[in-house]
Amino acid sequence: MSDQTTFQVIRFLRQDLSLPDESVELALKQSQSNRGSLPIVLWQYGLVTLSQLDRIYDWFESYVY
């Protein structure tokens, strides 16, 4: 992910999904150290629900295209 995309997704997670900063930071660290997908890490750690995961992927789809 580019720095701009990372900034935008963090903003989305914090503002639109109201995720706590600590949750976002944990997921970012885990996704970077394990080279995992940020949305999947959020879900695996129980930080987002399936419906929120769906919203994240919808956001990625609309942001990228």
TILUM-862886 format. One record per atom (N, C-alpha, C): chain; y, x, z; residue number from 1; residue in three letters. Coordinates in steps of 0.1 Angstrom, whole numbers, plus 5000, padded with zeros to 4 digits. Layout:
BEGIN
<site A; <Y; X; Z>; NUM; ALA>
...
//
This chain:
BEGIN
<site A; <4988; 5008; 5000>; 1; MET>
<site A; <5000; 5000; 5000>; 1; MET>
<site A; <5012; 5009; 5000>; 1; MET>
<site A; <5022; 5005; 4992>; 2; SER>
<site A; <5035; 5013; 4992>; 2; SER>
<site A; <5042; 5010; 5005>; 2; SER>
<site A; <5052; 5018; 5008>; 3; ASP>
<site A; <5060; 5016; 5020>; 3; ASP>
<site A; <5068; 5003; 5020>; 3; ASP>
<site A; <5072; 4999; 5008>; 4; GLN>
<site A; <5080; 4986; 5006>; 4; GLN>
<site A; <5070; 4975; 5009>; 4; GLN>
<site A; <5058; 4975; 5004>; 5; THR>
<site A; <5048; 4965; 5006>; 5; THR>
<site A; <5044; 4964; 5020>; 5; THR>
<site A; <5042; 4975; 5027>; 6; THR>
<site A; <5039; 4976; 5041>; 6; THR>
<site A; <5050; 4969; 5049>; 6; THR>
<site A; <5062; 4973; 5046>; 7; PHE>
<site A; <5074; 4967; 5053>; 7; PHE>
<site A; <5074; 4952; 5052>; 7; PHE>
<site A; <5072; 4947; 5039>; 8; GLN>
<site A; <5072; 4933; 5037>; 8; GLN>
<site A; <5061; 4925; 5044>; 8; GLN>
<site A; <5048; 4931; 5044>; 9; VAL>
<site A; <5037; 4924; 5050>; 9; VAL>
<site A; <5039; 4924; 5065>; 9; VAL>
<site A; <5044; 4935; 5071>; 10; ILE>
<site A; <5047; 4935; 5085>; 10; ILE>
<site A; <5057; 4924; 5089>; 10; ILE>
<site A; <5068; 4923; 5081>; 11; ARG>
<site A; <5078; 4912; 5083>; 11; ARG>
<site A; <5071; 4899; 5082>; 11; ARG>
<site A; <5063; 4897; 5072>; 12; PHE>
<site A; <5056; 4884; 5071>; 12; PHE>
<site A; <5047; 4881; 5083>; 12; PHE>
<site A; <5039; 4891; 5088>; 13; LEU>
<site A; <5030; 4889; 5099>; 13; LEU>
<site A; <5038; 4886; 5112>; 13; LEU>
<site A; <5049; 4892; 5114>; 14; ARG>
<site A; <5057; 4890; 5126>; 14; ARG>
<site A; <5065; 4877; 5125>; 14; ARG>
<site A; <5072; 4875; 5114>; 15; GLN>
<site A; <5081; 4863; 5113>; 15; GLN>
<site A; <5073; 4850; 5110>; 15; GLN>
<site A; <5065; 4850; 5099>; 16; ASP>
<site A; <5059; 4838; 5095>; 16; ASP>
<site A; <5047; 4834; 5103>; 16; ASP>
<site A; <5039; 4844; 5107>; 17; LEU>
<site A; <5027; 4841; 5115>; 17; LEU>
<site A; <5029; 4843; 5130>; 17; LEU>
<site A; <5040; 4848; 5133>; 18; SER>
<site A; <5044; 4850; 5147>; 18; SER>
<site A; <5034; 4859; 5155>; 18; SER>
<site A; <5029; 4869; 5148>; 19; LEU>
<site A; <5019; 4878; 5155>; 19; LEU>
<site A; <5027; 4888; 5164>; 19; LEU>
<site A; <5022; 4891; 5175>; 20; PRO>
<site A; <5029; 4901; 5184>; 20; PRO>
<site A; <5030; 4915; 5178>; 20; PRO>
<site A; <5040; 4922; 5181>; 21; ASP>
<site A; <5041; 4936; 5176>; 21; ASP>
<site A; <5029; 4944; 5179>; 21; ASP>
<site A; <5024; 4942; 5191>; 22; GLU>
<site A; <5012; 4950; 5195>; 22; GLU>
<site A; <5000; 4948; 5186>; 22; GLU>
<site A; <4998; 4935; 5182>; 23; SER>
<site A; <4987; 4932; 5173>; 23; SER>
<site A; <4989; 4938; 5160>; 23; SER>
<site A; <5001; 4937; 5155>; 24; VAL>
<site A; <5003; 4943; 5141>; 24; VAL>
<site A; <5001; 4958; 5142>; 24; VAL>
<site A; <5007; 4964; 5152>; 25; GLU>
<site A; <5005; 4979; 5153>; 25; GLU>
<site A; <4991; 4983; 5154>; 25; GLU>
<site A; <4983; 4976; 5162>; 26; LEU>
<site A; <4969; 4979; 5164>; 26; LEU>
<site A; <4961; 4978; 5150>; 26; LEU>
<site A; <4964; 4967; 5143>; 27; ALA>
<site A; <4957; 4965; 5130>; 27; ALA>
<site A; <4961; 4975; 5120>; 27; ALA>
<site A; <4974; 4979; 5120>; 28; LEU>
<site A; <4979; 4990; 5111>; 28; LEU>
<site A; <4971; 5003; 5114>; 28; LEU>
<site A; <4971; 5007; 5126>; 29; LYS>
<site A; <4964; 5019; 5130>; 29; LYS>
<site A; <4949; 5019; 5126>; 29; LYS>
<site A; <4943; 5008; 5129>; 30; GLN>
<site A; <4928; 5007; 5126>; 30; GLN>
<site A; <4926; 5007; 5111>; 30; GLN>
<site A; <4934; 5000; 5103>; 31; SER>
<site A; <4932; 4999; 5089>; 31; SER>
<site A; <4935; 5013; 5082>; 31; SER>
<site A; <4944; 5020; 5088>; 32; GLN>
<site A; <4947; 5034; 5082>; 32; GLN>
<site A; <4936; 5044; 5086>; 32; GLN>
<site A; <4932; 5043; 5099>; 33; SER>
<site A; <4922; 5053; 5103>; 33; SER>
<site A; <4908; 5050; 5097>; 33; SER>
<site A; <4905; 5038; 5095>; 34; ASN>
<site A; <4892; 5034; 5089>; 34; ASN>
<site A; <4892; 5031; 5074>; 34; ASN>
<site A; <4904; 5032; 5068>; 35; ARG>
<site A; <4907; 5029; 5054>; 35; ARG>
<site A; <4902; 5015; 5051>; 35; ARG>
<site A; <4905; 5006; 5060>; 36; GLY>
<site A; <4901; 4992; 5059>; 36; GLY>
<site A; <4912; 4983; 5054>; 36; GLY>
<site A; <4909; 4971; 5050>; 37; SER>
<site A; <4919; 4962; 5046>; 37; SER>
<site A; <4926; 4956; 5058>; 37; SER>
<site A; <4939; 4957; 5058>; 38; LEU>
<site A; <4947; 4952; 5069>; 38; LEU>
<site A; <4944; 4937; 5073>; 38; LEU>
<site A; <4943; 4928; 5063>; 39; PRO>
<site A; <4940; 4914; 5067>; 39; PRO>
<site A; <4926; 4913; 5073>; 39; PRO>
<site A; <4916; 4921; 5068>; 40; ILE>
<site A; <4903; 4920; 5074>; 40; ILE>
<site A; <4903; 4926; 5088>; 40; ILE>
<site A; <4910; 4936; 5090>; 41; VAL>
<site A; <4911; 4942; 5104>; 41; VAL>
<site A; <4917; 4932; 5113>; 41; VAL>
<site A; <4927; 4925; 5109>; 42; LEU>
<site A; <4934; 4915; 5118>; 42; LEU>
<site A; <4923; 4904; 5121>; 42; LEU>
<site A; <4915; 4900; 5112>; 43; TRP>
<site A; <4905; 4890; 5114>; 43; TRP>
<site A; <4894; 4895; 5123>; 43; TRP>
<site A; <4889; 4907; 5120>; 44; GLN>
<site A; <4878; 4913; 5127>; 44; GLN>
<site A; <4881; 4915; 5142>; 44; GLN>
<site A; <4893; 4918; 5145>; 45; TYR>
<site A; <4898; 4920; 5159>; 45; TYR>
<site A; <4902; 4907; 5165>; 45; TYR>
<site A; <4901; 4896; 5158>; 46; GLY>
<site A; <4904; 4883; 5164>; 46; GLY>
<site A; <4919; 4880; 5166>; 46; GLY>
<site A; <4927; 4888; 5158>; 47; LEU>
<site A; <4941; 4887; 5159>; 47; LEU>
<site A; <4947; 4875; 5150>; 47; LEU>
<site A; <4939; 4871; 5140>; 48; VAL>
<site A; <4943; 4860; 5132>; 48; VAL>
<site A; <4931; 4850; 5130>; 48; VAL>
<site A; <4934; 4838; 5128>; 49; THR>
<site A; <4923; 4828; 5125>; 49; THR>
<site A; <4920; 4828; 5110>; 49; THR>
<site A; <4910; 4821; 5106>; 50; LEU>
<site A; <4906; 4821; 5092>; 50; LEU>
<site A; <4917; 4814; 5083>; 50; LEU>
<site A; <4924; 4804; 5089>; 51; SER>
<site A; <4935; 4798; 5082>; 51; SER>
<site A; <4947; 4808; 5080>; 51; SER>
<site A; <4949; 4816; 5090>; 52; GLN>
<site A; <4960; 4826; 5089>; 52; GLN>
<site A; <4956; 4837; 5079>; 52; GLN>
<site A; <4943; 4840; 5079>; 53; LEU>
<site A; <4938; 4850; 5070>; 53; LEU>
<site A; <4940; 4845; 5056>; 53; LEU>
<site A; <4938; 4832; 5054>; 54; ASP>
<site A; <4940; 4826; 5041>; 54; ASP>
<site A; <4955; 4827; 5037>; 54; ASP>
<site A; <4964; 4824; 5046>; 55; ARG>
<site A; <4978; 4825; 5044>; 55; ARG>
<site A; <4982; 4839; 5040>; 55; ARG>
<site A; <4976; 4849; 5047>; 56; ILE>
<site A; <4979; 4863; 5044>; 56; ILE>
<site A; <4976; 4866; 5029>; 56; ILE>
<site A; <4964; 4862; 5025>; 57; TYR>
<site A; <4959; 4865; 5011>; 57; TYR>
<site A; <4968; 4857; 5001>; 57; TYR>
<site A; <4972; 4845; 5005>; 58; ASP>
<site A; <4981; 4838; 4996>; 58; ASP>
<site A; <4994; 4845; 4995>; 58; ASP>
<site A; <4999; 4851; 5006>; 59; TRP>
<site A; <5012; 4858; 5006>; 59; TRP>
<site A; <5010; 4871; 4997>; 59; TRP>
<site A; <4999; 4878; 4998>; 60; PHE>
<site A; <4997; 4890; 4990>; 60; PHE>
<site A; <4996; 4886; 4975>; 60; PHE>
<site A; <4990; 4875; 4972>; 61; GLU>
<site A; <4989; 4871; 4958>; 61; GLU>
<site A; <5003; 4867; 4953>; 61; GLU>
<site A; <5011; 4861; 4960>; 62; SER>
<site A; <5024; 4857; 4955>; 62; SER>
<site A; <5034; 4869; 4955>; 62; SER>
<site A; <5032; 4878; 4965>; 63; TYR>
<site A; <5040; 4890; 4965>; 63; TYR>
<site A; <5037; 4900; 4954>; 63; TYR>
<site A; <5025; 4902; 4951>; 64; VAL>
<site A; <5021; 4912; 4941>; 64; VAL>
<site A; <5023; 4907; 4927>; 64; VAL>
<site A; <5022; 4893; 4925>; 65; TYR>
<site A; <5024; 4888; 4912>; 65; TYR>
<site A; <5037; 4882; 4911>; 65; TYR>
//
